[in-house]
Amino acid sequence: MKIIAVALSTLFLFQVSHAQIGSIIKGTVKNHVNNDVSNETEKELNKVDPTKQGNNGNDNQQSGNSSGKNDGDASSANTAAAPTLKTYQNYDFVPGDSIVFYDDFTEDQDGEFPSHWNLVAGQGVTNKVGSDPAFFLTEGNYVKVEPLMKTEEYLDNTFTVEFDYMPKNEGSYGIICFLKFKDKDGNDESGDITFNSHGAVSTGYFPKDFSAENPAGNSAPFAGKWHHGAIIMKNNQLKCYVDQNRILVMPNVGLKPTAVQFGGIGSQEDPIIFRNVRVANGGNMNIIGQKFTASKIVTHGINFDVDKADIKPESMGTLNMIVNVMKSNPDLKFEIDGHTDNTGQSAHNLKLSQDRADAVKAQLVSMGIDASRLTTKGFGDTKPIDTNDTAAGKANNRRVEFVKV
C-alpha cells in the first residue's frame, strides 16, 4: 500500500487526471475494508469546519427534513460567498421530470450507514458537516455505494443525476459517479465520471474518454465548500456541470447506462463527502422554440431555501426554459401552481406554496415576461402526484407546475 501511495502522489504532482489514476490502479488494488468505524474516526470526520467552508448556494433540491420544516435546504454553512441568480443566468441544466431516487440523509442516524443505500465496497457512514447530514465514504480504493432500488436497471435513455459534494482538501481525489452498463457479453461494467477537487471533470472506461478544466482554474478556492454536480444524458450525449458551469460534453457516449453508483478513493483522513442525491428520468424538455400545445409543464428544478420562498440559483436552468417557451409562444399564458409534500402543517404548506408561486412569477417578470401573462396559486400538499411515504415520492410531490390558461 505504501508503494501505491507513493506512485499516486507522483502521478498527482505531474497533474495526471483522477480518471487516469483510476485507469492505472483499478483492478490491481483490492479494497481495503475497515469493518469498525470507531468513535475516533467520527471525531476526525467532524474536523471539517463549517465556519470555514462558505457556501456556493447549491444545496438541497427542495428537500424535506426531520425538523418538520417543509421542503428546503437544511444547510448551516456560511452563505456570504453564495452565488446569486445572476451568477446562474446562463445555466441550462433542467432536471428530469420523474424522480426515481432521492436522499438528503435526514432520516439517518449520525454515525450509521444510511438506510437507503447499499455498500458495494469499502466503508461509509452518515456524519455531519455543521448541522447538515452527509454521506462520508471513509475507506476503500475504490469505495463504492449505490442507491437501494427495486430493480437493477432503472435509468431510461434520458436521465439526470444531481448531488452536492465537498472536497475536504485541494489534493483530494474528488468523487466519482459510476454509470453502470452491460457489455456485449452481459457482464457488469461502468463508465466513470470524476468530479475532482478543483472543479474539473474527466471520464474513464467509456469508448472514448474526455476531460475538461473548471473555467475558474485550479488556483480558485474550491475545497472546503459545497458544490453542485449535475449530469444529463440524452440521445447518447452526456453533459456534466459543476455549479453554474457546463464543464464537459461527450457527444457520443457509446454505451447505455442502467444504474448509478458513487465512490472513489476514500480514507478516514480524507473522506469523500456528498449529500442531496437526486436521480431522475427525463430531462431538458425538448419544447424550446416549438409551438406549445401541452396543457401544462411539471418542473422539479425550481428550488427554494428551507421553509422559505427564496429561489436558489440552480433553479435558473428551469426558469430559462420557461422564459424561452413563453418568448417562443407570445400568446401563451400560465398559472403558476406551487406544491409541497406533506411535511409540516397543511395550513403552513398552503401559504408556503403560494409564496413560492408568487416568487417564481416575480422572477419571470424580472426576466422579461409580462406580468399579465402569469397568475399564481398555492396548493400546499393537497394534490400529491406520488406517495409521501418515501423520499423519492416526496421529492416528486415538491414541484412547480405551469398550467396553460
N, C-alpha and C positions, 0 to 999 in steps of 0.2 A: 504493500500500500504506500510506503514511503517513496518508493521508486516512481510509482504512478503519480503521486502528488507533485514530485519534483518535475516530472515530464509535463504535467499540466501547467505548472507555474511557468515553465519555459515557453510553452506554447502561448500562454496568455501575454507574456512580455512581447512576443512578436505579433500580437494583435490577431491571432487566429480566432475565427468566429467560434461561438459555442457550438453551432451545428457541426463545424469541422472537428472540434474536440470530441463531440459525441460520436462522429463517424470513426474516429481513431480508437476510442475505448469501448464503444458499445459492443456488447457481445464478448468482450475479453475480460471485463471486470465484473465479478459477481457482486450482487447486492450485499452490502454489509448491514445486517439487521440487528438492531438493538431491541430486545423484547421487553425492556423495562425502562420506560421514560421516567426518570427519578424526579424528586422534588427539586433537586439542584439544577436539573436540566430546565425545568419550568422557570426557575428563577433566572437562568441565563437567557431564556427566550424573552422574558419580560424586560430585559435590558433595552429593547427597542423603545426609545424615549419619545413619547408622543409630543412632548413640549418642543422637540427639535425637528419635527417632521415637516411641518407645513401641510398644505392640502391643496391638491390641484382641482378640487371640486368634482372629481369623477367618482362619486361614491355610489350609494345603493340605488338600484333601479326601482324606486317606489316601494321599497320593501316594508313589510310589517315587522314588528319587533315585540319582544316579550313584555315591554313596559305598558302595553295597551294603547300606545300612540299609533295612529294609523299611517301606513304606507309612506315612508320617507326614509331618510338616512340617519342611522344612529351614531354617526361619526362625531368624535370629540376632538379631532385633530385641529390644529391651528388653521383658521381659514384666511389668514392675512394674505397668503400667496395664491388664493383661489382665483382661477380664471373667470372671465365674465362671458356672458352670452356673445358679446362682440368678438371675443377670442375665438369662439367656435363658429363664426358667421359663415364660413365656407365648408363646414362639416357636412358630409353627405352619407354617413352611415345611418341606415334605418334598420332597426332590429326586426327579426322575424315576427310574424303575427300569430304564431301558435307556440306558446312556451311549453317545452317538454320536460325541462328540469330547471329548478331554481333553488338556491340555498344561500342564505346570509349568515348561517351558523348561530342564529339567535336561539334556536331550540336546543342547543348542545351545551353540556356542562363543561366548564373550563377544566382543562387537563385530561379530557377524554377524547377518544376517537369519534368524529362526527357520525351521527346516526344514519345519514342519507348517503354515505359513501362506502366504497369497497377498497380495501388495501390490496394492491396488486404486488408491490414490492417495497421494501424499506420500512420506514416508520413515520407516523404523523400524529398530530394532536391538536385539539382546539385550544387556542390560547388568546390572550387579549393584547391589543395594541391600544393603550389607554383604556377606555371603557368598551372598545369595539371588539367583538369576537372575530377571529380569523382562523384559517387553517394553516398550521405550521408543519411543513414537511422537514423532518429533523434528521433523517438518516437514510442514506441509500445512494447508490451510483449504478443505475438510476433508481430513485424512488418514484413510484407511480401510484396514483389513486384514480378512481373512476366513480362517476355517479351510479348509485343503485337504481337500476331501471328494470321494468318488467320484461323488456325484450333486449336481446343483444344488439340488434340493429334498429336504430331509432332516428337516424338522420335522413332527411329527404335530399333530393338533388339540390335544393336551395335551402340553406340553413345559416344561422348566425350563432356565434359563441362570444360571450362577453364575461369579463372578470376584472376585478381590481387587484393589483399586485404591488408589493413594496419590496424592492431590493434593499437589503439591510445595509450593504456596503457597496462602494463603487466597483469593487472587484468581485462582486457576487456573480454567480453563473446565470442568474435570471430564472425564468420559469418557462417550461416547455409545454406546449399544447400538442398532444399526440393525437392525430387523426387516424383512427383505426380503419383498415380496409382488408379485403381478402385478395390474395394474389391469385394468379391464374390456376394454381393447384388447390385453392380453397384454404390456404394457410393464413393465419392472422399476421398482419404486418401493420406498420404505422408510418405515416409521413409526419415529421417533426417540425414544429414551428417554434423557434426560440425567441422570446422577448427578453433582451438582455438588460444589464444593469445601467445602461446609458440610453435606452430608448430605441436601440436598433432592433431589427427583426431579420432573422435568417431561417432558411428551411433546410431540411436534411431528409434523405431517403425518399424523396419524390423522384420521378423520372428525370427531372432537371431541377437543380437547386438554385436558389436566389438569395441575395442578401441586400439590405439597404440600411443606411445610417439614419439616425434621428436628425432632422434638419437643424436642430439646435447645436449639434455636435457633441462630442464626448466631454467637452470642457464644461458644459452646462450642468448645474447641480441637479441630480436625478435621484440618487439613493436616499433612503430615509423618508420618502414621501409616497403617498398612494398615487398610482397611475392607473388609467383605464385602458385595458387591452380589448380589442374587438376584431373579430374575423367574420367575413361573409364569403360564402361560396355560392356562385350562381352561374349556370351554363358553363360549368367546368372552369370558371375563372375564380381565383382566390384573391381577396383583398385583406390586408392587415393594417390595423390602426393602433396608434399609441396616443392617448389623449386626443387632441383636436387634429392630429396629423395622420393622413394616409401615408404609411411608411413603405409598404411593399405591395406590388401587384404581380401575380403569377397568371399570365393569360390563358395557359393551358395546363391544368393541374395533372391530367393524365391518370387519375385514379378516382375511385368512388368511395369517399369516407362513409362509414356506417355508424360510428360511435366516437366518443372523445374521452381522453384521459389527460391528467395533469401531472407534472412532476419535473424531474431534472436531477441535478446533483445537489443534494441537501445534506446538511450537517447540523449538529446541535449548536455550534458556534455561529453558523451562517445558514439559517433555515430558509426555505422557500416559503414566502408568506403571501396568501391570497384570500379573497373573500368575494361575496356578491357575484356568484357564478350564475349565469343565465344562458341556457341553450334553447334555441327556438327554430322551428321550421318555417320556411318562407322568409322573405326579406327584400328590401329595396324594391318596393312595389313598382311595376312597370306601367305607370299611369301618367307619368310626366309628359306633357306635350300632346296628349291624346284627348279626344272628346270624352268627358267624364259622364258615364251612363249608370254607374252603380248607385245604390241607394245610400250607401254610407262607407266611410273608411274607419276601420277599427285600428287604433295605434297603441303600442305598448312602449314607445320610445320617448314619451314626454314625461320627464322625471322631476320630482319635487323634493325639497328638504323635508325632513321628518316632521310630520304633523303640521306642515305649512303649505302655503301656495307659492313659494319661491321656486321658479323654474330653474333646473340645473342646466349648465352649459351643454352637456352632451345631448340634450333634447333638440339641439339645433338641426341635426340631420333630419328628423321627422318634421320639424317646423318648416324647414326649407322645402321639403317635399310638398307640404300643404300649400305653401305660398306659390310654388311653381304650378301646381294643379289649378289654383284659383286664377293665376295670371293667364294660363292657357285656356281657361273657360271663364271669360269675363262676366257671363250671366249667372254663374254658379253662386248659390248662397248656401251656407252651412249653419246648422245648430250645433254648437259645441257642447257635448254631453260629458260630464265628469262622473267617474265611477270609482268606488273603493272596494276593498274586501270587507269582511265583517269584523275586523279587529277594532275594538273600542265601541263606544256607544253609537247607536244608529243616528240619533239626532246630531251628534257631533260630526259624524261622517257625512251627513247630508249637507251641512254647512261647509265642511271642508271641500267636498266635491264641487259645490257651487263656486267657492272662492277660487278653486283651481281652474275651473272652466273660464271664469272671468279673467284670470291671469293669462290664460292662453289667448283669449281674444285680444287683450291689451298688447300682447307681444306680436301677434299677427298684424294688428293695426300699425304698430311701430315699424313693421317690415313692409308697409306699403299697401295693405289690404284695407279697403274702405269699410269702416265700422258698420255701415248699413247692410253689409253682406253677411254679417255674423250675429247670431244670438247665442245665448248660453243657458244651460240648465244643469243642475246638480242632482244626481240620483242616489248618492251615497252607496249603500250596499244592497239596494233594493232590486237590482237587476243583474245578478251574477250570470256569467256565461260558463262557469266551471264550478267545481266543488270548492268549498272553503276549508276542506279537511286536509289539504296538502299544500306545501309551499308553492309548488308549480301551479296548482289550481288558484290559489290566492293571487299569484302573480298575473295569471290570465284575467282575473276579475278586476285588477287595478289597471285602468285603461282610460283613454280619452277617445271618444267617438266623434266623428264629423258626419252628421246626418244631413243629407240633401233636403232642402226645403224649397 
